[in-house]
Amino acid sequence: MATPPLPPVDAQRAVPLGPEGGDVGAVQSGWRLALREFMSNRLAVVGFAMIVFFVLFCFVGPLIYHTNQTDTNLIIANEPPSAAHLLGTDTDGFDELGRIMKGGQAALEIGFFAAFVAIVIGALWGAVSGLVGGIVDSTLMRVVDVFLSVPFLFVVLILAVKFGASVLSLSLVIGFFAWQVPARLVRGEVLTLRERDFVLAARTAGSSNWRLITKHLLPNALGVVIVNVTFQVADAILAVAYIGFLGFGLHFPNVDWGDMLSNGIEYLQDGYWWLIYPVGACIVLTVMALNFIGDALRDSMDVRLRRR
Amino acid sequence: MITYLVRRFFTSVVVLIGVSIFIFVLLHISYPSPARAVLGLQARPAQVNAWNKANGYDDPVIVQYLHYLNQLIHGNFGYSYVENQTVVALFKERIARSVYLSGISLVLAVIIALPLGIFQAVKRNSIGDNLATSAAFILYSMPSFFLGLILIQVFALTFPIFSFEASQSNSVWVVMGDWNAMTLPIATLTLIVVASFSRYMRSSSMDVLAQDYIKVARAKGLPERLVLWRHLVRNASLPMVTLIGLSLPALLAGNLIVEELFNYQGLGLLFYESLQKVDYPVMLAYTLLGAILVVVGNLVADIALTIADPRIRLA
């Protein structure tokens, strides 16, 4: 193709500065654009504030609101909210508000740690699959299909029964069975990224596959991974709630939100609402906040991708 | 199209074999041999070893797997030493009740979510749309047991309209007729499914509304009712076929929770009881059944989609 002749200097000056066909303004990096888009989404900011609130509430709260969460005290069992116990007490005489904080610590710790495990496994799995291709790719992806077919909650429950439930074991078990979606997402990204020039350049410069994955492919696939992290945390928190509700969660005196709810159910007919609705609201609000953030991140990453 | 279907079928077979390996590994880790259950806790290690040898439980793992697979193909899903019954017999007692609960909830969810999603897309950003979107978002973030709990509180305790316990009858026909007892469990499961279906239905309808053929239909003066009915509904419903296939794992999990919450004697409750009794053969057989259902469900959905949508000519 012949290069069009350069326009005269004067005409060159007349060309407005800025992105082609776009509005005039400073050229922003994709990440900053994504951040701006994220901040302009009201729900996302609300969701983010809610998560910050819950983290402070669960981890800093107990430092301010001192409660005894180790010794049962049946004399003050099932008391309605009062000045001494803002949300009443539960069946064992534990302060309910303090208990929610303690249960929230477990939920958030497991949620974030399980998401971390799932993302690491999924990202590596997907990157190897996408980069190597061929028979390795199809084998790895069939394994993903198998893991997607087996109902997640059932396997997690069986392993919780087998290995016992602690924050660490539940995080690992949930993480080990939740990496399929990030694997698929990263593979899709890598399939397009590996055709790009910078990957060719890195290869020409003698990069090994491992270096390609960790230095070039994964950092560029970070967008889809970040979006998925929030959904992973939300799903893990829900999974912990289910496990706790069915009675296979953390052991006494540790507690999780699902466990608290299933205890509260026994008193539904007695009208002990403080054992049910505050903790239920905590689960719903945390998961909802994470879903808000995830949806907004997905939209803002779209903006970043559109610029490519 | 035929080549696509054949290839799709063989992928499913490969995945099913993978699933059987997965479940076998899980079974092998958690429950290597039923010797203790057969011989009793007093059995000496030598007796256990002898029993294992006699019954093939010290063969190489691969031989044990092939034996397991052979049993599966012949319809033997294992034996529960806790219940002293074959797993198949246990399942047979309860499967009709679970199929009824899940089936009617799925059908109701589709009947509700389809028009709801279309309505939301057509009346985008109206008050009704925003209300439905918010409700779906809250339900989507809510564990099913909490939703069930709220329904029990409102419709069984505050206003005692329905029973808070599901029907306890052994006959599925009696269960079907017992609306007083079955409304709340069905409503819980239905609402959970509607929450995710309506979100997808809304976005797929919005995609269709932006298509040129909708503009053409309107431009040639077709009444809006016909535009929606002939062009929007039929095209926007296609992704629902896939979605129903994909929703099976969530439906099974929902089934487990709802059956536990309402004490409904179905497979979910059987699984829950097997967890409590640490009865691995039942747990793993149900998980396997679930996985098979998911693989077959997705295959059927893909085949149905290929028939329903002639544009799919993947070969």
Contacts between the chains, C-beta under 8 A, distances in Angstrom:
chain1	res1	chain2	res2	distance
A	142	B	11	7.4
A	142	B	14	5.7
A	142	B	15	6.3
A	142	B	18	6.1
A	143	B	18	6.7
A	145	B	11	7.5
A	145	B	15	4.7
A	145	B	18	7.2
A	146	B	15	5.6
A	146	B	18	3.6
A	146	B	19	5.5
A	146	B	21	7.8
A	146	B	22	5.6
A	147	B	22	7.5
A	148	B	294	7.9
A	149	B	15	6.0
A	149	B	19	5.6
A	149	B	249	7.9
A	149	B	291	4.7
A	149	B	294	4.6
A	149	B	295	5.0
A	149	B	298	7.9
A	150	B	19	6.2
A	150	B	22	5.9
A	150	B	23	7.3
A	150	B	287	6.3
A	150	B	290	7.3
A	150	B	291	4.5
A	150	B	294	7.8
A	151	B	249	4.6
A	151	B	252	5.1
A	151	B	253	6.2
A	151	B	287	6.3
A	151	B	290	4.3
A	151	B	291	6.7
A	151	B	294	7.0
A	152	B	249	6.5
A	152	B	253	7.5
A	153	B	249	8.0
A	153	B	252	8.0
A	153	B	253	4.2
A	153	B	256	6.9
A	154	B	252	7.5
A	154	B	253	7.6
A	154	B	256	7.6
A	154	B	271	7.0
A	154	B	283	7.4
A	154	B	286	6.9
A	154	B	287	4.4
A	154	B	290	6.2
A	155	B	26	7.0
A	155	B	287	6.3
A	157	B	275	5.9
A	157	B	283	7.9
A	158	B	26	6.7
A	158	B	30	6.7
A	158	B	275	7.4
A	158	B	280	7.6
A	158	B	283	5.1
A	158	B	284	7.1
A	158	B	287	6.8
A	159	B	30	8.0
A	161	B	275	5.4
A	161	B	278	6.3
A	161	B	283	7.8
A	162	B	29	7.4
A	162	B	30	4.7
A	234	B	141	7.3
A	238	B	143	5.8
A	241	B	143	4.9
A	242	B	143	6.2
A	242	B	145	7.5
A	242	B	253	7.4
A	242	B	257	6.6
A	245	B	143	7.0
A	245	B	145	5.1
A	245	B	257	7.4
A	246	B	256	7.9
A	246	B	257	7.7
A	246	B	260	6.4
A	246	B	272	6.4
A	246	B	275	7.2
A	247	B	276	7.6
A	248	B	275	6.5
A	258	B	143	7.2
A	258	B	145	7.8
A	261	B	145	6.9
A	261	B	146	6.6
A	261	B	149	7.3
A	262	B	145	7.7
A	265	B	149	6.3
A	268	B	149	7.0
A	268	B	152	6.7
A	268	B	153	6.4
A	268	B	157	6.7
A	269	B	157	6.4
A	276	B	149	6.6
A	280	B	146	4.6
A	280	B	149	7.1
A	280	B	150	7.9
A	283	B	142	7.6
A	283	B	143	6.1
A	283	B	146	6.6
A	284	B	138	6.6
A	284	B	141	5.4
A	284	B	142	5.0
A	284	B	143	7.9
A	284	B	146	6.9
A	287	B	141	4.0
A	287	B	142	7.7
A	288	B	137	6.6
A	288	B	138	6.7
A	288	B	141	3.9
A	291	B	137	7.0
A	291	B	140	6.9
A	291	B	141	5.6
